[in-house]
Structure formats: C-alpha cells, structure tokens
Amino acid sequence: MEIGIVSREVVRPSSLNVHLLKPFRISLLDQLTPTTFAPLVLFYPMKSTHLKGTQISTQLKESLSKTLEHFYPLAGRVRDNLIINDYDEGVPYIETRVNTHLFEFLQNPPMELLNQCLPYPPFRYQPNPDRVPQVAVQLNTFDCGGIALGLSFSHKINDGATTSAFLRSWAANSRGACHKAVKYKNLSEASMIFPPQNPSPNHHLSVMEKIWFREAKYKTRRFVFDAKAIATLRSECKGERVPNPTRIEALSAFILKSAMLASRSTASSRFVLHQAVNLRRLTEPRLSPCSVGNLFLWATAAYNMEHAAEMELHGLVARMKQAVGKINSEYLKTLHGDEGFPKVCEYIKRIEEVSAHKNLEAFTFSSWVKFGFNEVDFGWGNPIWSGIFGEVGSNSFRNLTFFKETRSANYDNAVEAWVTLDEKIMSLLEHDPQFLAFASPNPSILLFDVCRF
C-alpha cells in the first residue's frame, strides 16, 4: 500500500471574533501532562452517498472551521505551559491518496501501515509543545472512494471525553444538524477547579515525562474479545471483594496477568498498573463532558508475583478496584483550588516512588468504550470501523492498552484491546495459547463488501 500526499493546508475558525478572545488558561492537570499525540482513524465506505472526493473534503473543512468557532482552544498553541492563544494558527489538514481498496485494507487490517493514515506519530514524546497543534487531520481517500479520516489530538488539552465532544460537534455541523452541535458556554471549567501554577511546575512535568515515556522497542497488536470470552473472564474474576466485575475490569486483569507472566523472562517480579479514571463524574457538581482539558487521574496499584494470591484474576481485580476507589469525590475536593497544588504534588510523588523500583514493569490501561467513536456521522453514516494506531516507536508511552467497542457481524458485543508492550513481552504474549484461547488477534473487519464493484 502506498499513500501519497495530495495537499496540505490549515483550517482556521470561521469567525474573526475568535481571534479577539482572551488566552485560554490550561488547568494544573494539563500543565502536568506531557505533550504527545493520541490517534484515531475513522473508516467510511462512502458507497451510500453521491458526494465526490472534493465535495467530501470541502464539507469536512467548512464544518471543521465552524466547529472551531466554539472549540477555539483546539485552534491555538500552548504558550509557557500556562495558556493557549494564537487561535489563527489553526488545524493542519492533509489530503492523501491510497492506492488500494478499503475492502482489501479491512479484510486483514495491516497494523504496521495504520500510522500512515495519521498526520502525526502516535504517543511519541514531543519536545517542543509550543509548536504542536492541538488537532491535526488527514483525509485518506482509497481507490474505491472510501475514506479513512486520520486524527491526531494533542494530549496536552485533549482527553477522551474532550475528543468525543469535539467530534460529535464537528460531525453534527457537517451533516447539517447544527442544533445538535456542542455549544457549551464554559469550556474552561477544568482551570477553574484545578487552576494552573504560574510559573509552570516544570519539575513535576519532567517527572511525569519520565513516567510516561521510555526508550525501548515496542510492538502494538489488536486483540478482539467476543461476548463469550468476556462472560467467561468476568465469571473467573468474581470474588468476595468484587462480586460483579465489569467487562473492562475483567479484561484489564486478564491482559495484566498474561503480560506479567510473559514478563518473567525479563526478570521482572514487581509490577504497577496505572488505570485512567475520568474525573468528570466525580466532581461536585459534575463537570461537563465538553470541558476542554485532561480531567483524569491515574489510579495506581502495585503487584508482586511472589504473592500467589495477587496473581489470581479475582485478586488482580480487587487490588485494581481498591486503587480506583481511592480517587473519589472526597479525595478530589482536596485537589481543588490553589490549595490543592501540594496534594497534586503528593500524588505525583507517589507515582514516581512506585515507578522507581528496579526490575519493575508498569502497565497502563484506558477505556474508550463509552466515547462513541463508532457513531461519528459526518453525513454519510457511521464509520464501519475505528482504528487507533500501528506502532508507537521508541521514546513512547510504555506498555499501554486501550479498550474500545467494535462493530462487526462476527463479533457482536465484542471489545477490542489495542495492546502495546515491550517487543520481548509481546512476542511471548501473542503466541501464548492460554491468552489466545480468549483473544482473537487482529481479525478481519467483515461487515459487508464495502468497496467491491
């Protein structure tokens, strides 16, 4: 497969009034978030529409420009790790041509080529945050007319909920349903509750960068867990402390245990789990999902393979649940306002201490199953599939797993796990018969013949 760039341009907010707005203050949690790109690729067959390629691109650009009127921080650039301004910098918009058919691509999704559909490499450390756009778009058009919309979101101010709100708004504007576009009045709730520090806490940011990124060789693989496998794992994860584990808890515990067992060959005996916890539902009052910023914290649990009870699935889930439960409404109140900064520093120090042990492997989990990425309709229907990324490369986010729902006639109510591990651990995991008894490695996307003539 070859992808050739056809054009490059910049999409800016359609209203000149946006450029007169005051600088947007990022939150303390954003200040402590390293700069890297979170990816998403949405695939559309385009067989049910009369629109041509140029019309599709025009429609996307015009609606994107309109959406940036409201989500104006996503058009700017971060300055001094404190504010976002220069909203006329805009969103990079790239168009490419792919010399194959979408149906052939999805028959056996080539993970190693998926990054070519993205405007920026995923989850790599970005050393110059002031030059980084908050969003970048790449429209990839296949020979059959199908498209893959590649999106790179700077994690500096975008978490999963922010990304979901932005995409829902952009899609509504694109299909002419402007009344459904998000027009929340206060995008800056995050910085009101977690005010930024001036000067910026660069030492603490450096600590987070060391925790997030590591020079190593990684592999990314996509595994699908069908409804039967999920039900079995949930049953095996039940215990006295967790009588009804969720599907994400069960899958996280299973992947964690499998990865830990594979890690024995690397002489690791201590492990840390980092689980992303959405704070919007925990604040009082609740924050809007449209709030721009990183409104999540990492729940951290430590494990030791020498303790047999901790290696049972129910033990893994119980420890995980205990860690997540500590991030509650009462705890968040201690982080609010200017007085919360010392508590946030304590939070970072705990993560740093846990991660500093020798012969330790850290595994990070994040769930995207409720963000609705499979329902992003720009006017030509929902995507037939949403992909994330291929390889992350070196100096990237370490041992990372994303969960997302999948749409497939062959895998009803299934969950995809996009797993990135050290290549030595992954080579063992992807050939582990006990793991593969539940996980299907990179199955075809077979809804219908989307691009056949």
URRABEL-V411380 format. One record per residue. N is the residue number from 0. PSI is psi as a letter, one per 20 degrees, with the letter a starting at -180 (* if undefined). Layout:
n:psi
N:PSI
N:PSI
This chain:
n:psi
0:p
1:p
2:o
3:p
4:p
5:g
6:q
7:p
8:a
9:p
10:p
11:r
12:p
13:h
14:p
15:i
16:h
17:h
18:i
19:i
20:q
21:q
22:q
23:p
24:p
25:r
26:r
27:h
28:h
29:h
30:h
31:j
32:p
33:q
34:o
35:r
36:p
37:p
38:r
39:p
40:p
41:p
42:p
43:p
44:h
45:j
46:i
47:j
48:q
49:i
50:q
51:r
52:g
53:h
54:h
55:g
56:g
57:g
58:g
59:g
60:g
61:g
62:h
63:g
64:g
65:h
66:h
67:i
68:g
69:g
70:l
71:h
72:h
73:i
74:i
75:a
76:q
77:p
78:p
79:k
80:k
81:g
82:r
83:p
84:b
85:l
86:i
87:i
88:h
89:a
90:o
91:p
92:o
93:p
94:p
95:r
96:p
97:p
98:l
99:r
100:q
101:h
102:g
103:h
104:g
105:i
106:g
107:n
108:o
109:n
110:h
111:i
112:i
113:h
114:h
115:i
116:i
117:q
118:h
119:q
120:q
121:p
122:k
123:q
124:p
125:o
126:i
127:m
128:h
129:i
130:i
131:p
132:q
133:h
134:q
135:q
136:p
137:o
138:o
139:o
140:p
141:r
142:h
143:i
144:i
145:q
146:q
147:o
148:o
149:p
150:p
151:p
152:p
153:p
154:i
155:h
156:j
157:o
158:a
159:h
160:g
161:g
162:g
163:g
164:g
165:g
166:h
167:h
168:g
169:g
170:g
171:g
172:h
173:g
174:j
175:j
176:l
177:h
178:i
179:i
180:q
181:p
182:l
183:p
184:h
185:n
186:i
187:k
188:h
189:g
190:i
191:h
192:h
193:m
194:q
195:q
196:p
197:o
198:r
199:q
200:m
201:h
202:g
203:h
204:g
205:h
206:g
207:h
208:h
209:h
210:g
211:g
212:q
213:q
214:o
215:r
216:p
217:q
218:q
219:p
220:q
221:p
222:q
223:p
224:o
225:r
226:h
227:g
228:g
229:g
230:g
231:g
232:h
233:h
234:g
235:h
236:i
237:q
238:r
239:h
240:h
241:n
242:h
243:m
244:q
245:r
246:h
247:h
248:g
249:g
250:h
251:g
252:g
253:g
254:g
255:g
256:g
257:g
258:h
259:g
260:h
261:h
262:i
263:h
264:i
265:j
266:j
267:p
268:i
269:q
270:q
271:p
272:p
273:o
274:p
275:p
276:o
277:p
278:i
279:h
280:i
281:i
282:q
283:o
284:r
285:q
286:q
287:q
288:i
289:i
290:p
291:p
292:r
293:n
294:m
295:q
296:r
297:p
298:p
299:p
300:p
301:q
302:q
303:p
304:i
305:i
306:o
307:h
308:h
309:i
310:i
311:q
312:g
313:h
314:h
315:g
316:g
317:g
318:g
319:g
320:h
321:g
322:g
323:h
324:h
325:h
326:n
327:a
328:h
329:g
330:g
331:h
332:h
333:i
334:i
335:q
336:a
337:h
338:i
339:i
340:g
341:h
342:h
343:h
344:h
345:g
346:g
347:g
348:h
349:g
350:g
351:g
352:g
353:h
354:i
355:i
356:q
357:q
358:l
359:p
360:p
361:p
362:p
363:p
364:p
365:p
366:p
367:j
368:i
369:j
370:i
371:k
372:i
373:j
374:k
375:n
376:o
377:j
378:i
379:k
380:r
381:q
382:q
383:i
384:q
385:p
386:r
387:f
388:r
389:d
390:q
391:i
392:a
393:r
394:l
395:r
396:p
397:q
398:m
399:p
400:p
401:q
402:p
403:q
404:q
405:q
406:o
407:p
408:h
409:i
410:m
411:p
412:k
413:r
414:p
415:p
416:o
417:o
418:p
419:p
420:r
421:p
422:h
423:g
424:g
425:h
426:h
427:g
428:g
429:i
430:j
431:o
432:h
433:h
434:g
435:i
436:h
437:h
438:p
439:o
440:o
441:l
442:r
443:q
444:n
445:m
446:g
447:r
448:n
449:h
450:j
451:q
452:*
